[in-house]
Amino acid sequence: MSSSSSSGVDRILLPTNVRPSRYRITLEPDLTAFIAKGEEEVDIEVLKDTTEITVHSNKLKISKATLSSAGNTKTQDAESITFDEANETVTFKFGSSVAPGAAMLHVSFECELANDMAGFYRSKYIVNGEERWMATTQFEATDARKAFPCWDEPAVKAIFEITLVVPSNRVALSNMDPVAEAPFGEGKKKIAFAPSPIMSTYLVAFIVGEFDYVEGATKEGVRVRIYTPVGKKDTGRFALDVGTKTLSYFTDYFGIAYPLPKCDMVAIADFSAGAMENWGLITYREVALLIDETSTIQQKQRVAYVVAHELAHQWFGNLVTMEWWSQLWLNEGFATFVGNLATNHLFPEWDIWTLFVNDYLFSALSLDGLRSSHPIEVDVRSSSQISEIFDAISYNKGSCVIRMLETYLGEQSFKQGLHVYLKRHTYGNAVTEDLWAALAETSGKDVKGFMGTFTSAMGYPVVSVRPGAQDGTLEVQQTRFLSNGDKDDSGTVWSVSLEVRSEAGATNAIFNSASGQIQVPNGVYKKDKWLKVNAGQSGFYRVKYSEDMLAKLLSPLRELALPPVDRLGILGDSFALSRAGSMQTSQALDIAYSLANEVDFTVWTSLSNNLGGLASLWRAQPEFPSIQKFVCATLAQIYAKLGWDAKSGEPALDTMLRATILARLGTNGHAEVIKEAQARFAKYLSDPSTLAADLKPVVFEIVMYNGTQETQDTLIKLYKQAASSEEKTQILRVLAFHPDPAIIKRAFEFNLTPEVREQDLHLAFVKVGATVHGAEVGWKFLQDNFDSYNSRLKGGHIFPRIIGMATETFTDEAKAQEIEAFFASHSVPAAERTLKQSLETIRARTAWLARSKEDVVQWLKTKGF
């Protein structure tokens, strides 16, 4: 193994004595024995005299390796084949040294079709009640090495020619279209696929199974297919429409054609992530691709965005790939940003950029407010550390700082810079500085100076503002925001884009000092008027107003004089600052209380989330019923307006808002809502058509929370009967949502039965922190069944998510110490960062409760709750 320290940390990389240029891989999967036999020829360039070739290999059985020099003038078998399990490599040692030049490596091997959703793996599906198996792939980040020996590093690109030997009655797919197909023995066929573009190993894909499909084409002539389970091809039509339009949108936006003749998208029954951008053969969880007549608007939004995100990767990630995993954000941050860009283009009625603030900005600010966060560009030494950075920093913070940069540069300069970047590095690899250079070239601005700290440093600033001595001036200070209230002594200073808005107009300035005064034109800001800082919420920072400035914002909040995105920003910052002890929680509650006239879906969603977080914090306190009364009173006006049933022609966001309001009321003791939900559930059991699709998940949630063991049994029966993954997901999310510990435990016990797929095991933990006993029962169940979860989910993203959800909502230092002690003897390397973040969150919540208790109690009494 070799190492590189260009990023400031030694990377564990393969030796550089040889480099591959083309793989020819033949695989024959056995869907009964769950193995695949493989033969591989790799054209390589020997760069210096060598007797050894080391490649990646993980759990492969390799029977033979042969090295041939150019023209096959000299061929030699490997004298030894030595595996290094820790580094997931195999070394072939040859008797004679090979001189620099062209050569070919031939390897015979066998891989397991395991059920771990990684590498070349098996997935169970049902056809006419019969259980069957498909074979499919998931290689990102480092699991191509589980399917075939390879140089499994993103910078080592090559061409791939895939050949599959499969049962005659099965569909076989790969990145490219077939170029030859012929019978191969009894009951089998051999399919050769066209050579791929030059690409990284993690983007290779192949699938063997049974599917139906719907087909369309982009206006440029690219064929698009959506592959669905047999008999469900109509569920692919929504994604097909989104996919064809999005491919054309990106072709125009980037100014670069999609380089493949086809784009297949496939629904997979067992899939660990949401989707995977394999070039030309994108794979998805069923719930992230398929839409039927019972799907909610929220589900349609999810599918549209996920499809757009994966298609964005065909340029950002596939055409131009990050040089190493420390630049993962170049893939995921950009795909997240432009995925939302495309979704907004196709569905302007969804108000995507306001949703973006709640779904992406607030999520990123929450995680990045922890000391245990990490920079966007994070040192990654080995493959074992990579899975930890597929998180809200790489995806959400990455996309948020890109949005901030687009606002700073302007849309046209930004688009032109992306085009230059993609053209310059087509079929190659790039680092962050390459992107900054292209954007600086087209904009004429110091992009690296503006963005450097946001990508290289952990955290972000809280910008404190107060009126200056004269109209048109502001006294400004920035320090790192920490959600636990700690002071940061790092001295980090960010280049903050201060977009400000008043009733008189808007302006902006760059603030890149720890403290100072900025000039705001008198026409925009006067001390006796309100001023909104971070107008539009494009900046990645929080704002702390002086008390008099905050007081002046209450009126435009009540009167809806500010745009929804700015009302959202004030609300989000206020609750975050109260959690950190930078303002009283009662002040945040005043702001929440002032929003009773609110009409915007996203603002209400954020308010509902913050009230839910407050309720979770107080769930074991005697004042909890008063919190519930406050929640119901705050939502009373919007509930009266929306009711239960959709109005003719109402906006999609009103339909979504109704579900949000009903769910919060129905789980906070609102008797009328609870009674109506139970009545509608009873009708649904007799006639499913009586319950609107967008109300179904909220009704499930309300009846479960206020129900009995019999209710839980009924929902489990509905789960077993459900035809769609969407409905199964809706039910699994609420089965443990109940005040009774015994009923919660039953949900977790069902969660570990064969009825629940590994990909869905985390869903039982989604709401554990929302009830007084949920966190304790969930944590105890995880400890008691640690070995089962660990063995079934080892190495993927799902187990760390479970650990996070099962631990992060406690408010007790003793519990934090108990969790630390448990994981000291139960190591989960992929969850190390998640665990640190959970412990820090527990301690921050504990401090928030202690700090705010008297303040909140007094506020509740003053308001009559």
N, C-alpha and C positions, 0 to 999 in steps of 0.2 A: 504494500500500500504506500501511497505517497501523500504528501500534504501540501497545502497552499495556505499562505497567510495574508493574501491580498486584502482580506476584509478585516484584518486585525485578530483573526482567530485561525488556528490550524484546522483545515478541513481534511477529513479522511476521504481521499480520492484514490481512484485506480492509478496504477503506474501509467506513464505516458510513453512507453516504448513502442506501443502499437496503437493504431487508431482505425476503427471500422468505417467503411463507406457504404456497404450494402449488406443487408441480411436477406437470406432466402430461407424461410422457415416453413416446414411442413409439420402439422399437428394432426393427430388422430385421436379425438376424445372418445372415451368409452363411458357412456352415460349409465352403465350398470355397475361397473367396477370403480367408477369415479377416478379414473386416471387418464392421462393423455400421453401418448408416445410421440416423441418429436425427433426430427432431424433438422439440422441447421447448418447452412454454409454462410460464412461471413467473409466478405472481401475486406481485407485489411491492408493498411500501409504500415510496414515495419519501419520505424523511425531510427532505430539504432540496433546494433547487433544484440541478439537476445537468445536465450535458451528457454525463457519462461514467458507465458502469457497469463495474466490474471484478469478475470472478468467477474461480474456479479452473478451469484447463484444463491438462492435461498430455498432449501428443502427439495432441491432437484436431485434426481438420481441420474448420474452421468456414467454411461458405460464405456464411451470411447471418445477420444479427441485426436484428430489428425490435422497436421499442418502441411500445406502444399505451397511451394514457391511458385512464382509466376510461370504460367505455362505448364504447370504440373511436372516440371523437370525433376523435382525432388520432393518426395512425400515421406513423412515420418509420423508414426504414432507417438502419442505422449507416453513417456516412460513412467510418469506418475501423475495422479490426479489428486490434489490435496485441497480439502475444504477448510475454510476458516469460518466457522459458524458465527462467531462474534461479529465479524465484519461483513458477513454474507457474501463471501467470495469463494472462487475456486481457482486454483493455479495449475496450469498444465505445464509440465516440465518435459522438454525434448532433449534428445541425446546430442544433437548437433546444433550449433549456433546458426541462427537465421540472419542473413545480411539485410541491410535496409533495402526496401523496395516492396513491390506488390506481392501479396500472398493470400492464401485462403485457409480459414480455420473451419473444419468440419467437426460437429459435435453430435453424438447420439445421446438422447436423454429421455427422461420420463418425469412428468409433474403430476401432483395430486390435484384432483378437482375437489378441493375441500369445501366446507360450507361456512367459510369465514369471511365471505364478501371481499376477498383480496386476491390479487393475482388472477389466474384462470380458475374460476370457481364454479360450483354448481348452485342452481337456484330452483326451488320447487315451485311448480305451478299446477293448476287443476284444469283439465279438459273433460267436460261431461262427467264430472264427479270423480274422475280418475287422477291420481297423483302421478305427475311426471316430472322430469328434470331437464333443465337446459344447462348449457355451459356458457358462461359469459366472463367478461374481464373487468377488472378495476385495477389499474396500474399506478395511478398517482397516489403517493409520491414515489415510492420505491418498491413497487411490487411487480414490475415487469420481470424482475429476476426470479420470481416464483413460477413464471411460465416458461421462460427460456433463458439460457445463459446470454448475458449481454453487458454492454457498458452502460449501466443504468444511472447516468448523470445527465442533467438537462443540456449541458453544453456539448455533449458527445452525440451529435446528430448523424443520422444516416438515412438511407432509403430502405424501405421494407417491402419485400415480396412475400405475401402470405399464401399458403396453400393449406386447405382443410380437407380431411377425409371424414365424411359424416354419413349418418344413415340417410338413405335415399328419400325418406319422407320428412326430412327436417330442412329448415331454412338455415343457410349459412351466410353470415355477413362479416365484412371487414371494412377497413377504412376506405378502400377503393372498390369499384365494381368488379365482378368476375370477368376474366378474359378467356377462360376455358373451363369446361365442365364435361366429365366423362364418367361412365360407370367404373366402379373400382371394387371388384369382387362381389360377393353375394350381398345384396341389400345395402350397398354403399355407393357413394359417389365421391369423386375427387374434384375439388373446385380450386382453381388458381385465380388469384386476384391481381389486378394491375399493380405495378410498382407505385408506392406512395411518394409524396414529396419528401424532401429531406426534412426529418423531424426527430424529436426526442423520443426515447423509449416509452416514457409515461403516457404518450398519446396513441400508442398502438392499441388496436382493439379487434376482437373477433368474437362472434356469438354463434351458437348452434342451438336452435329451438324451434318452436312452432308459433307462428304469428299470422295475423291478418295485417293489412296496411291500407292507408289512404295515401294518395299521391297527388302532388301538384307541382308547379314550377314557378320560379321567380320570373320577373319580367326580363331578366338577362338570360333565361334559359337553363338555370340550374335546377335539376330535378330534386324535389324534396319528398321524402316519405316519412310517415309516422307509423311505426310498427306497434301494434297493440296486442293484447291477449286475443286468442281465437274467439271469434264471435262478438268482438267489441270494437270493431274498426271505427264505428261512428264516434267513439269517445276520443278519437284522434283528430277530429275535424277542426276543433278550436285551435289546437296547437299547430296544425298545418297552416291555417290562415295566418296565425301570428308568425310562424316560421318563415313563410315565403315573403311576407311583407318586411320582416325584420332583416333578412338577408339582403334584400334590395336597399333598404334604408342604410345599412352599414356600408354597402358598396358605394353609395352616394356620399355618405358622411366621411368615410376614410379616403375616398378617391382611389380605391384599389379594389379590383375585382376579387370575388371569392375564387380561390384558385383550383378548386376541385369540381368535377362534373356533377357531383351529387352530394346531398346532405341527408343522411338517414338519422332519425331520432327514434329510440327504442325504449319502451317501458319494460322494466325489469322487476320481477316480483320481490327479490331480495337485493337490497342495495343500501350500502352503509351511508353514503352521502345523499345530497339532494339530486345531483346530476353530475356528469363528467363529460368534459368537452372533447373527447377523442376526435381527432380530425376526420370529418366525414361520417363518423358513426358515434353520435352522441347518445349516451345512456342516461336513464332517469329512473328514479323511483316512480312507481305508477301514479302516486298522488301528486307528483310534480309535473305530469305530462297529460294526464287524461281528464276530460271533462264530460259529464253527462247531464241529463235533464235535472238531476237532483243536486247539482253543484252550486255552491254559494258564490256570490260575487267575489268574496275574499279568496275563494279557491281559484276563480278565473284570474284574479290579479296575480296570485302566486304562480300559476302556470305561465301566464304571459311574461312575467319578469324572469322566471327561471329559464325559459326558452331564449329570451333576449340575452340573458347573461351568458349562457353557453355559446350562443352564436357570436357574441362579442369576442369570446376566446379564440374563435377561428382566425382572428387577426392578432389580438393581444394575448399571446401565450403560444399559439400554434405557428403562425407566420413569423412572429418575432417572439422569442422565448427568453425568459430571464436566464442570466448566466449561471446563477446558483440560487438555491432556495432562500438565501437571505434577501433576495429581491422578489420573493413571492408576491409582494403587493403590486408589482408591475403587471402581474397576471390578474390577481383577484380584485385589487382596488379599482383598476380600470374597467374590468368586466362588470363590476357592481355599478360604477358610475354610468357607463354608456348603456348598460342594461336598463337602468332607470330612464335614461335619455330616450331610448327606443320605445319603451313602454309608454312614456308620456306622449311621444309622437303618435302612437297608435290609438291611445285611449286618453285624450286630453280631459275627458269628463271625470277621470279618477283623481285629478289634482295631485299627481305623483310627487312633485317637489315639496309640497307640504307634508305628505306622508313620509317622504325621505327624511325629513328632520326628526320625526318621531321614531321611525323604524331604524335609521342608520346613524344619524348624528347623535341622538341621545344614548343609543346603545354603546357607541364608541366612546363618548365622553364618560359614561359610567365606568367602563372597564379601564380606560386610560387615566382615571382619577385614582387608581390604586398604585401604591409603590411597587407592587408585584406585576404591573403591566410590563410591556416591552416596547422598544422602538418599532416603528414601521419596518425599518431595515434592521433585522436582528441577526446576530451571529449564529450560524448553524454549522456545527462541526460535523455531525454525522447524520445518517438517515434516521436514527432513533429519536432525534430531536425535532424532526420536521413536522410531525403531526401536531405538536403543541402550538404552532404558529398559524394553523388554519382556524383563525378566531376573529373576533370582532375588531381587532387591530388591523390585520392584513386586509380584511374585506371592508369593514365599515369605516374605520379611520382612514384607510387608504382612499376609499371613494370620496370621503368628505373633504380631504385636503385637495383632491383633484377638482372637486366642485369649487372649492375656494380659489384654486388657481385659475380655473376657467373664468370666474367672476373677475379676478384681478387682471387677467390678460385680455379679456374680451373674447366672445365666441369665435370670431373669424381667425384671429391670431392663434387661438388655441387649436382649432381644427387644422389650420395650415401646419402648425408644429407637429401634430400627430401624423399628418401625411408624410412630412419629411422624415420623422422618426421611423415609421413603418417601411417606407421605401428604402431608407438607408440601411436598415438591418434585416431586410426580407430574407427569410430562410436562415437567419442567423440568431445570435444571442446578444443581449444587451444588458446594461446596468443602469441604475437610476440616473447617473450623470449623463448618459447618452440621451435620455429623454429631456433633461434640463437643457442640454446644448441645443437640441432641435427647437424647443419652445422659445429659448432665448433668441435664436436665429430669426424666427419669424415675428417675434413680438418686439425685439429690441430692448427687453427688460432683463434685469438681473434675476432670473428665475431661481438659480441655485441659492443666491443670497436670501431671497424671499422664502423659499421652501425648505432650505437645508435643515433648520432646527426641527421643523415639524416631522421630518422623516428620520432624522438621525438621533433625536433625543426622545426619551420617554416623557409622556405627559403633555400638558398644555397649560396655557395661562388662564387665570381668572383676572379680568381687567376691571379694576375699581375706578369708578368715575364719580366726580363731584363737580359742582359749578366752580368756575374760576372767579376771580375777583371782578372781572368785567364780562358783560354780555359777549357771547361769541367765543368764550374760552372755556376749556375743560381741564381740570386737574386729573391726570391719568396715572395709574400705577399698575404694573403687572407682576404677578408672582405665580409660581406653579400651583395649580389647584390640586389638593389632596382631599379625597372624600372622607377621610377619618379626622380631618381638622388639623393635622400636623402642619408645622411650618417647614418649608423646604429651604435648605441653605445651599442649593447647588448653584445659584446665581444664573440659571438659564434665562436667556432673554429671547423672545420670539419676535419675528416681524409680523405685527398684527395689523390686519386690514380693518380699519375702523370705518365701517359703513354706518352712517347715522341718518335718522329720519325724524322729522317733526311735522307738525301740521302745515308748516310753511315750505317744506321741501326736503331734499336729501343731498348729502355730499359724502366724501370719503377722504381718508388720510391713512398713511402708513405710520404706525407707532412702533419703533424698535429700540426703545430705551426702557430701563427698569421703572423710571418715573419721569414725569415732565408735564408740560402744558402743551395743549394743541389748540390751534385756532379753528374755530368753526364760523363760517360767515354769519354775520348778524341776522341776515335774512332767514337763516335756517334755525339758529338756536338763540333763545333768550331765556334768562334764568327763571323767569316767572311762567315759562311754558314747558310742556313735556318734551322729552327727547328719548328716542329709542336707539340704543347702540347695538351694533351687529344687526342692522336692518336687513331683512331677508334671510338671516341665519345662515349665511354662507361661510362665515368665519368659524374656525375650529377653536373656540374659546368660550368661557362663561363670562357674564357681566354682573358685577356687583355695583348697584347704584347706591348713592348716598340716600339717607332716609327721605329727604325732601324730594329728590328726583324720583324715587320709587313711589312716593305718595302721589305725585303728579301723573303717574301712569295708570292709576286705578280708574280714573274717569274714562280715558279712551279704551281701557279694557272692558269696562261695563257697557260702554256705548258702542262697542265693536268698531271704533274709529281706526284701529290699527288693523292691518291685514292679518288673516289667520296665522300665517307663519310667524309673525312677530308676537302675537298673543301667545302662541305656542312657546316661543323662546323665553318670554318673561316667566311663564309658568314653570317651564323646565328648570331654568336657572334658579328660581326661588326655592323650589324643593331641594335641589342639589346643594345650594348654599346652606339651607337649614339643616340638612343631614350632616354637613361638615362643621356646623357650629358657627358659620360666618354670618348668619342672621337667625332670628328667632323663628321657630317652627310656626308660631302664631302668625307671623307676617306672611308666610307661604299660605297658611290657611285663609287669611284675609283675601289673598289674591284668588285662591280657589273659590271662595264664597262670592267674590265679585263677578264670577263667570256664569252666574245663574242664567243670564240671557244668551249665553253662547249658542251658536247654531252649527258650528263647523265640526264635521266628523273627527278630524285629526286632533283638534284641540280637546274635544270631549274624550277621545281615546287616551290622550296623555293625562288629562285630569283624572279619568277613571283609573289609569295605571298608578298614578301617584296616590290616590285615595286608597287603592288596593294595597300599595306598599305601606302606607301608614297603618291600615288595618292589620296587615301581617305583623308589623312591629308591635302592635298593641294587643295582639290576639289573646294573650294570657293575662292581660291587665284588667282590673275591675271596671275601668272606664270603657272597655271595648263596646258595650251596648250603646254608649253615648256616641262613639265614633260611627257606629252603624246608623244611628239616627241622623247624624250630620250628613253622611253619605246620601241617605234617602232624601233628605231635605234639599240638598244641592241639586239632585237629579230630578226633583219633582216637576219642575217647569218643562223641561225637555221631554219628560215622559208623557206629560199631559198633551204636548203637541204631537208627538209621534204615535202614541198608542201601540197597539199590537199589529195592526194590519197595514200593509203598504197602500199608499194612495196611488191612484191612477197616474202614470207618467212621472212618478217621483224620481229624483236623481238617485243614482246608484249609491252615493255616499250616505244618503238618508236611510236607505235600506240597511246599510252596514251599521250606521249609528244606532238604529233601533235595537239591533242585536246587542251592541255594546252596553246600552243603557239598561235593557232588560236583564242582562246577565248580572250587572253590578247590583241592581235593586233586588233581584231574586235570590241573591246570596248574601244579602244584608238585612233580611227580615221583613221585606215589603210584602205584607200579607196578600194584597190584591194581586200582585204579580205572581207570587208563588201559587196561589189558587188557580189563576188562569193557565199557568204553565202546566200544572198537573192535569187540568181539564183537557188541554190540547194534546198532552201526551197520551191520555186515555183514548182520545179519538184517533190519534195516529196509530195506536196498536190495532185498532179495528180497520182503519183505512188510511194507509200511509199518504195518500194523495191530499189529505186534509191539512197537512203541515207544510208550510212554505219552506223551500230549501234553506233560505237564509235564517229561518227561525229554528230549524232542527237542532243545530249544535247548542244553542242557548237553552232550548227546552230540555235537552238531555242534561245540561249542566245544572239547571235549577232543580229539576226533579231528583237528580242524584244527591245534591247537597241537602235537600230537605226531605229525602226519602228514607227508605228502610232497606233491610237486606233483600226483601222481595223486589224492590226497585232495582237494586244492583243485579239480581239474578235475571230480571227482565232485560236489562241492558246487555248483559253477557249473552243472552239468547239472541238479541238483535245483532250483536257483534258477529256471532257465529253464522248468522243468516245473511249478513251484509254482502252485497255483490260488489261494492266499490271500496277501494282502499281509503277513500275520503271518509266514508261513514265509519269504517273501522277505526280510523284515527280519531274521529270525533268522540267515539265511545271510550277508547282507551285513555284519552286525556282526562276524563271525568270520573272514572270508576273509583279512584281513591279520594275523590273530593267529597269528604263527609266529616262531620264532627266526631263520630264514634270510632274509637281506635280499632275495635273488632272488625268493623266494616272496611276500614282502611286496609287492615292486614289482609282481608280476603281478596281485595283488589290486587295486592302485591303477589299473593299466592297464585292467583289466576295469571298474572303477568309472566310467571315462570313456567307455565304449562306449554305444551307443544302448539297450542292454539295461537300463540303470539310469536310472530317472527322476530329474529334477532334484531332486525333493523328498527323494530318498534319498542324495544324493551325500555327505552328511556321515557316513553310517554306516560307511564304510571307515576313518574316523579314530577311531572310538570307542575302540579298544584299542591305539592306537599307543604309548602310554606304558607299556604293560604288558610289553613285551619289550625286550631289550637293543638291538636295531637298529631297532625299530619307529618311534620318534620321529624318528630321523635319516633313515630312508627316507621317511617321510611328509612331513617338512619339505622334503626335497630334491624330492620329487614335486610338492609344492604350488608351490615356486618355479619349477620347470621348466614347469608347466602353469598358471601364474597367470592368464594371459590367458583360457584356456578356462574356468576356474572363475569368473572375474570377469564374463565376458560372459554366461555361462549363469545366474548367480545374483545379478547386480548389483541392489542396492537392497533385497534381502530379508533375512530373519533367518538364512538357512542359511549363507551365506559367512562371516559373522562367527563362527558356531559352528565351522566348519571351521578357521578361523585360530586360534581358541582351542585346540581339541583338538590341532592340529598343532604348537603351540609351547609349551604350558604345562608340560610334564613334563620339560624339560631340567634339568640340575643343573650348569650351567657358565656363568660370567659371560661368557666369550668368545662363547658361543652367544647369550646375551641381546643382546650388542652386534651380532652378525651379523643377528639378527632386526630390531633397530632400524634398521640400515642398509638392509636390504632394503625395509622398508615406508616408509622415507624417500623412496624413489623409486617406490613402488608403492602409491599412496594408495587406501585403502578407507574412505571417511568413516564408513560405518555400523559399522565395526569399530574405531574409534579407542579407545573405552573398553575394549573386549575386549582389544585389543593391550596397553594399559597394564596391565591386570589380569594378562595372561599374563607380561609382563616382571617384574612385581612377584612373581608366583608363582615364576618361575624363580629369582629372587634369594633368595627365602625358602627354597626347597628347597635351594639351594646352601649357604646358611648352616646349615640344619638338618643336612645331611649332614656338613659340616665340624665342627660343634659336637658332634654325637652319636656320631661314629665310634668313638672309643676306648671310650666308655661302652657302646655296643651290642656291640662286639666282646667286651668283658670279660663282659657279661651272658650272651652266647651261650656263652662258654667255661664260665662258672660253672654254667650249666644243662645242659652236656654236648652242645651242638649244634655 
